[in-house]
Amino acid sequence: MWGTDWTRTIGMLTYEQGVAPFRDTKRLSDNDKAALMGGTLQNVYKW
C-alpha cells in the first residue's frame, strides 16, 4: 500500500504531481501500479 506525507507537501506540489512518478514509471508493472494506487487497500478493507 502506498502512503504519502501529503499534509507536509500540499504547499509544494499538487496531488497529481505527487502520484505522477508512480503512475508514469516503466519500472512497475500495471499490476504493481494498481496495487500501489488502491488495490491493496481494497483487499485489506474488503472494498
N, CA, C, O and CB atoms as a CASP TS submission, in Angstrom:
PFRMAT TS
TARGET T0000
AUTHOR 0000-0000-0000
METHOD Language model
MODEL 1
PARENT N/A
ATOM      1  N   MET     1       0.847  -1.162   0.000  1.00  0.00           N
ATOM      2  CA  MET     1       0.000   0.000   0.000  1.00  0.00           C
ATOM      3  C   MET     1       0.896   1.230   0.000  1.00  0.00           C
ATOM      4  O   MET     1       1.850   1.305   0.775  1.00  0.00           O
ATOM      5  CB  MET     1      -0.966  -0.005   1.214  1.00  0.00           C
ATOM      6  N   TRP     2       0.603   2.171  -0.845  1.00  0.00           N
ATOM      7  CA  TRP     2       1.378   3.395  -0.944  1.00  0.00           C
ATOM      8  C   TRP     2       0.794   4.429  -0.007  1.00  0.00           C
ATOM      9  O   TRP     2      -0.426   4.547   0.112  1.00  0.00           O
ATOM     10  CB  TRP     2       1.406   3.920  -2.392  1.00  0.00           C
ATOM     11  N   GLY     3       1.639   5.165   0.646  1.00  0.00           N
ATOM     12  CA  GLY     3       1.198   6.249   1.509  1.00  0.00           C
ATOM     13  C   GLY     3       2.030   7.484   1.244  1.00  0.00           C
ATOM     14  O   GLY     3       3.122   7.407   0.680  1.00  0.00           O
ATOM     15  N   THR     4       1.510   8.604   1.649  1.00  0.00           N
ATOM     16  CA  THR     4       2.242   9.851   1.467  1.00  0.00           C
ATOM     17  C   THR     4       2.255  10.629   2.767  1.00  0.00           C
ATOM     18  O   THR     4       1.539  10.311   3.716  1.00  0.00           O
ATOM     19  CB  THR     4       1.624  10.695   0.339  1.00  0.00           C
ATOM     20  N   ASP     5       3.064  11.625   2.781  1.00  0.00           N
ATOM     21  CA  ASP     5       3.048  12.598   3.854  1.00  0.00           C
ATOM     22  C   ASP     5       2.396  13.849   3.273  1.00  0.00           C
ATOM     23  O   ASP     5       2.972  14.937   3.307  1.00  0.00           O
ATOM     24  CB  ASP     5       4.503  12.887   4.419  1.00  0.00           C
ATOM     25  N   TRP     6       1.202  13.680   2.747  1.00  0.00           N
ATOM     26  CA  TRP     6       0.524  14.714   1.975  1.00  0.00           C
ATOM     27  C   TRP     6       0.363  16.013   2.748  1.00  0.00           C
ATOM     28  O   TRP     6       0.488  17.092   2.168  1.00  0.00           O
ATOM     29  CB  TRP     6      -0.824  14.222   1.535  1.00  0.00           C
ATOM     30  N   THR     7       0.089  15.932   4.037  1.00  0.00           N
ATOM     31  CA  THR     7      -0.125  17.157   4.810  1.00  0.00           C
ATOM     32  C   THR     7       1.123  18.037   4.853  1.00  0.00           C
ATOM     33  O   THR     7       1.012  19.246   5.058  1.00  0.00           O
ATOM     34  CB  THR     7      -0.556  16.810   6.227  1.00  0.00           C
ATOM     35  N   ARG     8       2.280  17.468   4.669  1.00  0.00           N
ATOM     36  CA  ARG     8       3.524  18.246   4.687  1.00  0.00           C
ATOM     37  C   ARG     8       3.922  18.740   3.302  1.00  0.00           C
ATOM     38  O   ARG     8       4.728  19.665   3.199  1.00  0.00           O
ATOM     39  CB  ARG     8       4.647  17.413   5.267  1.00  0.00           C
ATOM     40  N   THR     9       3.389  18.161   2.246  1.00  0.00           N
ATOM     41  CA  THR     9       3.817  18.530   0.891  1.00  0.00           C
ATOM     42  C   THR     9       2.769  19.301   0.107  1.00  0.00           C
ATOM     43  O   THR     9       3.040  19.739  -1.011  1.00  0.00           O
ATOM     44  CB  THR     9       4.187  17.300   0.128  1.00  0.00           C
ATOM     45  N   ILE    10       1.586  19.476   0.663  1.00  0.00           N
ATOM     46  CA  ILE    10       0.485  20.082  -0.092  1.00  0.00           C
ATOM     47  C   ILE    10       0.836  21.474  -0.625  1.00  0.00           C
ATOM     48  O   ILE    10       0.316  21.878  -1.665  1.00  0.00           O
ATOM     49  CB  ILE    10      -0.755  20.170   0.783  1.00  0.00           C
ATOM     50  N   GLY    11       1.697  22.205   0.059  1.00  0.00           N
ATOM     51  CA  GLY    11       2.081  23.526  -0.425  1.00  0.00           C
ATOM     52  C   GLY    11       3.157  23.508  -1.489  1.00  0.00           C
ATOM     53  O   GLY    11       3.455  24.544  -2.083  1.00  0.00           O
ATOM     54  N   MET    12       3.747  22.345  -1.743  1.00  0.00           N
ATOM     55  CA  MET    12       4.865  22.253  -2.691  1.00  0.00           C
ATOM     56  C   MET    12       4.478  21.676  -4.045  1.00  0.00           C
ATOM     57  O   MET    12       5.102  22.002  -5.054  1.00  0.00           O
ATOM     58  CB  MET    12       5.955  21.417  -2.100  1.00  0.00           C
ATOM     59  N   LEU    13       3.463  20.827  -4.082  1.00  0.00           N
ATOM     60  CA  LEU    13       3.060  20.210  -5.335  1.00  0.00           C
ATOM     61  C   LEU    13       1.608  19.774  -5.244  1.00  0.00           C
ATOM     62  O   LEU    13       1.046  19.647  -4.157  1.00  0.00           O
ATOM     63  CB  LEU    13       3.967  19.014  -5.677  1.00  0.00           C
ATOM     64  N   THR    14       1.017  19.547  -6.403  1.00  0.00           N
ATOM     65  CA  THR    14      -0.362  19.072  -6.441  1.00  0.00           C
ATOM     66  C   THR    14      -0.390  17.567  -6.216  1.00  0.00           C
ATOM     67  O   THR    14       0.639  16.899  -6.312  1.00  0.00           O
ATOM     68  CB  THR    14      -1.035  19.434  -7.785  1.00  0.00           C
ATOM     69  N   TYR    15      -1.558  17.043  -5.920  1.00  0.00           N
ATOM     70  CA  TYR    15      -1.694  15.593  -5.754  1.00  0.00           C
ATOM     71  C   TYR    15      -1.297  14.885  -7.045  1.00  0.00           C
ATOM     72  O   TYR    15      -0.614  13.862  -7.015  1.00  0.00           O
ATOM     73  CB  TYR    15      -3.144  15.216  -5.354  1.00  0.00           C
ATOM     74  N   GLU    16      -1.726  15.429  -8.166  1.00  0.00           N
ATOM     75  CA  GLU    16      -1.381  14.823  -9.464  1.00  0.00           C
ATOM     76  C   GLU    16       0.138  14.755  -9.653  1.00  0.00           C
ATOM     77  O   GLU    16       0.662  13.747 -10.127  1.00  0.00           O
ATOM     78  CB  GLU    16      -2.023  15.626 -10.622  1.00  0.00           C
ATOM     79  N   GLN    17       0.838  15.824  -9.283  1.00  0.00           N
ATOM     80  CA  GLN    17       2.296  15.814  -9.392  1.00  0.00           C
ATOM     81  C   GLN    17       2.916  14.779  -8.444  1.00  0.00           C
ATOM     82  O   GLN    17       3.948  14.185  -8.756  1.00  0.00           O
ATOM     83  CB  GLN    17       2.861  17.213  -9.090  1.00  0.00           C
ATOM     84  N   GLY    18       2.286  14.570  -7.299  1.00  0.00           N
ATOM     85  CA  GLY    18       2.802  13.614  -6.331  1.00  0.00           C
ATOM     86  C   GLY    18       2.662  12.165  -6.768  1.00  0.00           C
ATOM     87  O   GLY    18       3.516  11.337  -6.452  1.00  0.00           O
ATOM     88  N   VAL    19       1.598  11.850  -7.489  1.00  0.00           N
ATOM     89  CA  VAL    19       1.394  10.464  -7.919  1.00  0.00           C
ATOM     90  C   VAL    19       1.958  10.172  -9.315  1.00  0.00           C
ATOM     91  O   VAL    19       2.097   9.010  -9.696  1.00  0.00           O
ATOM     92  CB  VAL    19      -0.083  10.142  -7.898  1.00  0.00           C
ATOM     93  N   ALA    20       2.278  11.209 -10.067  1.00  0.00           N
ATOM     94  CA  ALA    20       2.781  11.020 -11.435  1.00  0.00           C
ATOM     95  C   ALA    20       3.997  10.093 -11.517  1.00  0.00           C
ATOM     96  O   ALA    20       4.048   9.255 -12.418  1.00  0.00           O
ATOM     97  CB  ALA    20       3.140  12.359 -12.030  1.00  0.00           C
ATOM     98  N   PRO    21       4.977  10.208 -10.614  1.00  0.00           N
ATOM     99  CA  PRO    21       6.132   9.303 -10.725  1.00  0.00           C
ATOM    100  C   PRO    21       5.736   7.822 -10.628  1.00  0.00           C
ATOM    101  O   PRO    21       6.344   6.980 -11.289  1.00  0.00           O
ATOM    102  CB  PRO    21       7.150   9.629  -9.635  1.00  0.00           C
ATOM    103  N   PHE    22       4.744   7.503  -9.827  1.00  0.00           N
ATOM    104  CA  PHE    22       4.289   6.111  -9.714  1.00  0.00           C
ATOM    105  C   PHE    22       3.451   5.712 -10.923  1.00  0.00           C
ATOM    106  O   PHE    22       3.579   4.600 -11.436  1.00  0.00           O
ATOM    107  CB  PHE    22       3.476   5.912  -8.422  1.00  0.00           C
ATOM    108  N   ARG    23       2.604   6.613 -11.369  1.00  0.00           N
ATOM    109  CA  ARG    23       1.720   6.330 -12.498  1.00  0.00           C
ATOM    110  C   ARG    23       2.496   6.212 -13.808  1.00  0.00           C
ATOM    111  O   ARG    23       2.175   5.367 -14.644  1.00  0.00           O
ATOM    112  CB  ARG    23       0.660   7.418 -12.619  1.00  0.00           C
ATOM    113  N   ASP    24       3.498   7.041 -13.987  1.00  0.00           N
ATOM    114  CA  ASP    24       4.177   7.137 -15.281  1.00  0.00           C
ATOM    115  C   ASP    24       5.432   6.275 -15.425  1.00  0.00           C
ATOM    116  O   ASP    24       5.965   6.158 -16.529  1.00  0.00           O
ATOM    117  CB  ASP    24       4.543   8.547 -15.526  1.00  0.00           C
ATOM    118  N   THR    25       5.905   5.682 -14.363  1.00  0.00           N
ATOM    119  CA  THR    25       7.149   4.905 -14.441  1.00  0.00           C
ATOM    120  C   THR    25       6.975   3.634 -15.274  1.00  0.00           C
ATOM    121  O   THR    25       5.900   3.036 -15.320  1.00  0.00           O
ATOM    122  CB  THR    25       7.631   4.540 -13.036  1.00  0.00           C
ATOM    123  N   LYS    26       8.044   3.253 -15.913  1.00  0.00           N
ATOM    124  CA  LYS    26       8.071   1.988 -16.671  1.00  0.00           C
ATOM    125  C   LYS    26       8.636   0.858 -15.802  1.00  0.00           C
ATOM    126  O   LYS    26       8.635  -0.303 -16.209  1.00  0.00           O
ATOM    127  CB  LYS    26       8.921   2.144 -17.970  1.00  0.00           C
ATOM    128  N   ARG    27       9.114   1.204 -14.614  1.00  0.00           N
ATOM    129  CA  ARG    27       9.755   0.212 -13.735  1.00  0.00           C
ATOM    130  C   ARG    27       8.733  -0.655 -12.999  1.00  0.00           C
ATOM    131  O   ARG    27       9.089  -1.703 -12.461  1.00  0.00           O
ATOM    132  CB  ARG    27      10.653   0.915 -12.719  1.00  0.00           C
ATOM    133  N   LEU    28       7.479  -0.234 -12.970  1.00  0.00           N
ATOM    134  CA  LEU    28       6.427  -1.003 -12.303  1.00  0.00           C
ATOM    135  C   LEU    28       5.464  -1.571 -13.331  1.00  0.00           C
ATOM    136  O   LEU    28       5.150  -0.923 -14.329  1.00  0.00           O
ATOM    137  CB  LEU    28       5.668  -0.129 -11.285  1.00  0.00           C
ATOM    138  N   SER    29       5.003  -2.779 -13.080  1.00  0.00           N
ATOM    139  CA  SER    29       4.003  -3.369 -13.975  1.00  0.00           C
ATOM    140  C   SER    29       2.648  -2.707 -13.717  1.00  0.00           C
ATOM    141  O   SER    29       2.463  -2.010 -12.719  1.00  0.00           O
ATOM    142  CB  SER    29       3.912  -4.919 -13.771  1.00  0.00           C
ATOM    143  N   ASP    30       1.718  -2.935 -14.622  1.00  0.00           N
ATOM    144  CA  ASP    30       0.365  -2.409 -14.422  1.00  0.00           C
ATOM    145  C   ASP    30      -0.248  -2.970 -13.141  1.00  0.00           C
ATOM    146  O   ASP    30      -0.964  -2.264 -12.432  1.00  0.00           O
ATOM    147  CB  ASP    30      -0.529  -2.745 -15.629  1.00  0.00           C
ATOM    148  N   ASN    31       0.032  -4.238 -12.847  1.00  0.00           N
ATOM    149  CA  ASN    31      -0.483  -4.841 -11.606  1.00  0.00           C
ATOM    150  C   ASN    31       0.130  -4.193 -10.373  1.00  0.00           C
ATOM    151  O   ASN    31      -0.567  -3.963  -9.385  1.00  0.00           O
ATOM    152  CB  ASN    31      -0.205  -6.347 -11.589  1.00  0.00           C
ATOM    153  N   ASP    32       1.430  -3.897 -10.418  1.00  0.00           N
ATOM    154  CA  ASP    32       2.091  -3.215  -9.305  1.00  0.00           C
ATOM    155  C   ASP    32       1.493  -1.827  -9.091  1.00  0.00           C
ATOM    156  O   ASP    32       1.238  -1.424  -7.956  1.00  0.00           O
ATOM    157  CB  ASP    32       3.605  -3.108  -9.562  1.00  0.00           C
ATOM    158  N   LYS    33       1.273  -1.106 -10.177  1.00  0.00           N
ATOM    159  CA  LYS    33       0.682   0.231 -10.083  1.00  0.00           C
ATOM    160  C   LYS    33      -0.720   0.161  -9.490  1.00  0.00           C
ATOM    161  O   LYS    33      -1.077   0.975  -8.637  1.00  0.00           O
ATOM    162  CB  LYS    33       0.638   0.901 -11.466  1.00  0.00           C
ATOM    163  N   ALA    34      -1.502  -0.791  -9.931  1.00  0.00           N
ATOM    164  CA  ALA    34      -2.864  -0.935  -9.408  1.00  0.00           C
ATOM    165  C   ALA    34      -2.841  -1.242  -7.915  1.00  0.00           C
ATOM    166  O   ALA    34      -3.663  -0.719  -7.163  1.00  0.00           O
ATOM    167  CB  ALA    34      -3.620  -2.043 -10.163  1.00  0.00           C
ATOM    168  N   ALA    35      -1.914  -2.077  -7.482  1.00  0.00           N
ATOM    169  CA  ALA    35      -1.795  -2.405  -6.061  1.00  0.00           C
ATOM    170  C   ALA    35      -1.400  -1.173  -5.255  1.00  0.00           C
ATOM    171  O   ALA    35      -1.967  -0.911  -4.193  1.00  0.00           O
ATOM    172  CB  ALA    35      -0.766  -3.529  -5.850  1.00  0.00           C
ATOM    173  N   LEU    36      -0.424  -0.416  -5.763  1.00  0.00           N
ATOM    174  CA  LEU    36       0.041   0.777  -5.060  1.00  0.00           C
ATOM    175  C   LEU    36      -1.018   1.863  -4.980  1.00  0.00           C
ATOM    176  O   LEU    36      -1.114   2.570  -3.977  1.00  0.00           O
ATOM    177  CB  LEU    36       1.268   1.323  -5.736  1.00  0.00           C
ATOM    178  N   MET    37      -1.803   1.996  -6.022  1.00  0.00           N
ATOM    179  CA  MET    37      -2.749   3.098  -6.087  1.00  0.00           C
ATOM    180  C   MET    37      -4.158   2.718  -5.622  1.00  0.00           C
ATOM    181  O   MET    37      -5.133   3.340  -6.044  1.00  0.00           O
ATOM    182  CB  MET    37      -2.808   3.621  -7.488  1.00  0.00           C
ATOM    183  N   GLY    38      -4.274   1.723  -4.776  1.00  0.00           N
ATOM    184  CA  GLY    38      -5.571   1.429  -4.181  1.00  0.00           C
ATOM    185  C   GLY    38      -5.939  -0.029  -4.102  1.00  0.00           C
ATOM    186  O   GLY    38      -6.794  -0.401  -3.298  1.00  0.00           O
ATOM    187  N   GLY    39      -5.328  -0.860  -4.902  1.00  0.00           N
ATOM    188  CA  GLY    39      -5.695  -2.272  -4.924  1.00  0.00           C
ATOM    189  C   GLY    39      -5.453  -2.979  -3.597  1.00  0.00           C
ATOM    190  O   GLY    39      -6.292  -3.755  -3.140  1.00  0.00           O
ATOM    191  N   THR    40      -4.303  -2.712  -2.977  1.00  0.00           N
ATOM    192  CA  THR    40      -4.002  -3.334  -1.696  1.00  0.00           C
ATOM    193  C   THR    40      -4.989  -2.868  -0.637  1.00  0.00           C
ATOM    194  O   THR    40      -5.470  -3.670   0.164  1.00  0.00           O
ATOM    195  CB  THR    40      -2.564  -3.016  -1.264  1.00  0.00           C
ATOM    196  N   LEU    41      -5.291  -1.583  -0.629  1.00  0.00           N
ATOM    197  CA  LEU    41      -6.262  -1.028   0.317  1.00  0.00           C
ATOM    198  C   LEU    41      -7.622  -1.708   0.155  1.00  0.00           C
ATOM    199  O   LEU    41      -8.273  -2.043   1.144  1.00  0.00           O
ATOM    200  CB  LEU    41      -6.400   0.495   0.117  1.00  0.00           C
ATOM    201  N   GLN    42      -8.042  -1.909  -1.079  1.00  0.00           N
ATOM    202  CA  GLN    42      -9.311  -2.591  -1.333  1.00  0.00           C
ATOM    203  C   GLN    42      -9.294  -4.000  -0.776  1.00  0.00           C
ATOM    204  O   GLN    42     -10.286  -4.449  -0.203  1.00  0.00           O
ATOM    205  CB  GLN    42      -9.610  -2.625  -2.828  1.00  0.00           C
ATOM    206  N   ASN    43      -8.189  -4.702  -0.934  1.00  0.00           N
ATOM    207  CA  ASN    43      -8.089  -6.063  -0.409  1.00  0.00           C
ATOM    208  C   ASN    43      -8.099  -6.081   1.114  1.00  0.00           C
ATOM    209  O   ASN    43      -8.781  -6.907   1.720  1.00  0.00           O
ATOM    210  CB  ASN    43      -6.825  -6.735  -0.925  1.00  0.00           C
ATOM    211  N   VAL    44      -7.351  -5.180   1.734  1.00  0.00           N
ATOM    212  CA  VAL    44      -7.256  -5.149   3.193  1.00  0.00           C
ATOM    213  C   VAL    44      -8.620  -4.861   3.829  1.00  0.00           C
ATOM    214  O   VAL    44      -9.012  -5.508   4.800  1.00  0.00           O
ATOM    215  CB  VAL    44      -6.232  -4.092   3.637  1.00  0.00           C
ATOM    216  N   TYR    45      -9.332  -3.885   3.271  1.00  0.00           N
ATOM    217  CA  TYR    45     -10.614  -3.489   3.856  1.00  0.00           C
ATOM    218  C   TYR    45     -11.828  -4.156   3.211  1.00  0.00           C
ATOM    219  O   TYR    45     -12.971  -3.830   3.529  1.00  0.00           O
ATOM    220  CB  TYR    45     -10.765  -2.006   3.759  1.00  0.00           C
ATOM    221  N   LYS    46     -11.561  -5.099   2.295  1.00  0.00           N
ATOM    222  CA  LYS    46     -12.640  -5.852   1.636  1.00  0.00           C
ATOM    223  C   LYS    46     -13.638  -4.929   0.913  1.00  0.00           C
ATOM    224  O   LYS    46     -14.847  -5.161   0.955  1.00  0.00           O
ATOM    225  CB  LYS    46     -13.386  -6.708   2.671  1.00  0.00           C
ATOM    226  N   TRP    47     -13.121  -3.885   0.253  1.00  0.00           N
ATOM    227  CA  TRP    47     -13.961  -2.942  -0.509  1.00  0.00           C
ATOM    228  C   TRP    47     -14.178  -3.452  -1.897  1.00  0.00           C
ATOM    229  O   TRP    47     -14.857  -2.804  -2.694  1.00  0.00           O
ATOM    230  CB  TRP    47     -13.331  -1.547  -0.561  1.00  0.00           C
TER
END
